[in-house]
Amino acid sequence: MKTVKHTLVALVEDKPGVLNRIASLLRRRNFNIESIAVGHSEQPGLSRMTMVVGGDDARIEQVRKQLDKVVEVIKIVDITDEEPVARELALIKVKATPSTRGEIIQIVDIFRANIVDVAMDSLIVEVTGDEDKVDSLIELLRGFGIKELARTGRIALTRGGAGPLLVEEAKETKVPRQPLKPPREEAESPPDW
């Protein structure tokens, strides 16, 4: 079976420890996380998590189902086959001398990237795009000497209409909103000492 990089997106409760639980589950199943990005979503109290993991379709579906059982995970989908719009951000600190600065600026312009900091001996370049674009720019800048590199990892949305993570919100009433998933039953509560 062919190993493919899959893009999984999840809507999770914005609580401490959620990222750790998900990463631990993937680690226990022996998945290498290529990238993971988490940030607030359009829905208050919920965050959007984008993970890139490698594996065959059956194995990815199995781990997706296991992740869906994590209490704080509201919904998780594999959007790999939906041709998502995927982007990554990278900050690249490049060595720059007066003689190389002009050439670096030309390369940055070709990639429609931005120079966000200038120092006597370096430039910081900000590039946004698909992973191939980011990789290509990094390879070109390696010839000048990369001092530091930071990448966000892939974030992605499906094209058109409502996304697969849309969760219906309760109508605004005076009744408190019900939890999106039932709480986990505790086996036995510890004694109150």
C-alpha positions in Angstrom: 0.0 0.0 0.0 1.1 3.5 -0.8 2.0 5.9 2.0 0.5 9.4 1.4 0.7 12.6 3.4 -2.9 13.1 4.7 -4.2 16.4 5.9 -6.5 16.0 8.9 -8.4 19.0 10.3 -10.2 18.9 13.7 -12.4 21.3 15.6 -11.4 20.9 19.2 -12.4 22.5 22.5 -10.1 25.3 23.5 -8.8 23.8 26.7 -5.4 23.0 28.2 -4.0 19.5 27.4 -6.0 18.9 24.2 -3.0 19.2 21.9 -1.0 16.8 24.2 -3.8 14.2 24.1 -4.0 14.2 20.3 -0.2 14.2 19.8 0.1 11.3 22.4 -2.6 9.2 20.6 -0.7 9.7 17.3 2.6 8.8 18.9 1.1 5.7 20.5 -0.1 4.6 17.1 3.4 5.2 15.7 2.5 8.1 13.4 5.1 10.7 12.5 3.5 14.1 12.7 4.8 16.0 9.7 3.3 19.2 10.9 0.6 20.4 13.3 -0.9 23.9 13.6 -3.5 25.0 16.1 -5.3 28.3 16.4 -8.6 29.9 17.2 -11.5 29.2 14.9 -14.5 31.3 13.9 -16.5 29.7 16.7 -15.8 31.0 20.2 -14.3 28.4 22.6 -13.2 26.1 19.7 -9.9 25.8 18.0 -9.0 24.5 14.6 -6.2 21.9 14.4 -4.5 21.0 11.1 -2.3 17.9 11.2 -0.2 16.3 8.4 0.5 12.6 8.9 1.8 9.9 6.6 0.1 6.6 6.1 -2.1 4.5 3.9 -5.8 5.3 3.7 -7.0 2.4 6.0 -4.5 3.3 8.7 -5.4 7.0 8.5 -9.1 6.3 8.7 -8.5 4.1 11.8 -6.6 6.8 13.6 -9.2 9.4 12.5 -11.9 7.3 14.2 -9.8 7.0 17.4 -9.1 10.7 17.5 -12.9 11.3 17.1 -13.4 9.5 20.4 -11.3 12.0 22.3 -13.8 14.0 24.4 -12.5 17.4 23.4 -12.5 16.7 19.7 -15.8 18.0 18.3 -15.2 16.8 14.7 -12.3 15.6 12.7 -12.1 15.0 8.9 -9.5 14.0 6.4 -9.5 16.6 3.6 -6.7 15.2 1.5 -8.9 14.2 -1.4 -10.9 17.4 -1.4 -8.1 19.5 -3.0 -7.9 21.9 -0.1 -6.4 25.4 -0.2 -3.3 24.8 1.9 -0.7 27.4 3.0 2.4 27.6 5.1 4.3 30.5 6.6 8.1 30.6 7.0 10.5 33.1 8.4 14.0 32.8 7.0 17.0 34.7 8.4 19.6 34.8 5.6 23.2 36.0 5.8 23.5 39.2 3.7 26.5 41.3 2.8 26.4 44.5 0.8 27.4 42.6 -2.3 24.7 39.9 -1.9 21.8 42.0 -0.5 20.6 43.0 -4.0 20.5 39.5 -5.3 18.6 38.3 -2.2 16.0 41.0 -2.7 15.5 40.0 -6.3 14.9 36.4 -5.4 12.5 37.5 -2.6 10.5 39.6 -5.1 10.3 36.8 -7.6 8.6 34.6 -4.9 6.3 37.5 -3.9 7.8 37.2 -0.4 8.5 40.1 2.0 11.6 41.3 3.8 10.4 42.0 7.4 13.7 42.8 9.0 17.1 44.2 7.9 20.3 44.1 9.9 23.9 44.8 9.0 24.7 41.1 8.4 21.3 39.5 7.7 17.7 39.8 6.3 14.6 38.1 7.6 12.3 37.0 4.8 8.6 36.1 5.3 7.1 33.8 2.7 3.6 32.4 2.5 2.4 29.8 0.1 2.2 26.1 -0.6 4.9 23.8 0.7 6.6 23.6 -2.7 6.9 27.4 -2.9 8.4 27.6 0.6 10.8 24.7 -0.1 12.0 26.3 -3.4 12.7 29.7 -1.8 14.6 28.0 1.1 16.7 26.0 -1.4 17.6 29.2 -3.3 18.5 31.1 -0.1 20.7 28.2 1.2 23.4 29.4 -1.1 23.7 32.7 0.8 23.6 30.9 4.2 20.5 30.5 6.3 21.1 31.5 9.9 17.6 30.6 11.3 14.4 29.1 9.9 10.9 28.9 11.4 7.9 27.2 9.6 4.3 27.1 10.8 3.3 23.8 9.1 0.4 23.4 6.9 -3.0 25.0 7.5 -5.8 24.2 5.1 -9.5 24.9 4.2 -11.7 23.1 1.7 -12.9 25.1 -1.3 -16.4 26.6 -1.7 -19.5 26.5 0.5 -19.6 25.4 4.1 -16.6 23.5 5.4 -16.7 20.0 6.7 -16.2 21.2 10.3 -19.3 23.4 10.5 -21.0 22.8 13.8 -24.6 24.0 14.2 -24.7 26.5 17.1 -27.7 26.6 19.4 -30.0 29.5 18.9 -29.4 32.5 21.2 -31.8 31.9 24.1 -31.6 32.2 27.9 -31.1 28.4 28.1 -27.4 27.6 28.4 -25.9 25.8 25.4 -25.6 22.1 25.8 -22.1 20.5 25.4 -21.4 19.3 21.9 -20.3 15.9 23.2 -21.6 14.1 26.3 -19.2 14.2 29.2 -17.1 11.1 29.9 -18.5 9.0 32.7 -16.1 8.7 35.6 -15.5 5.2 37.0 -15.5 6.1 40.7 -14.9 9.4 42.3 -12.0 9.6 44.7 -12.9 9.9 48.4 -13.1 13.4 49.9 -10.5 13.4 52.7 
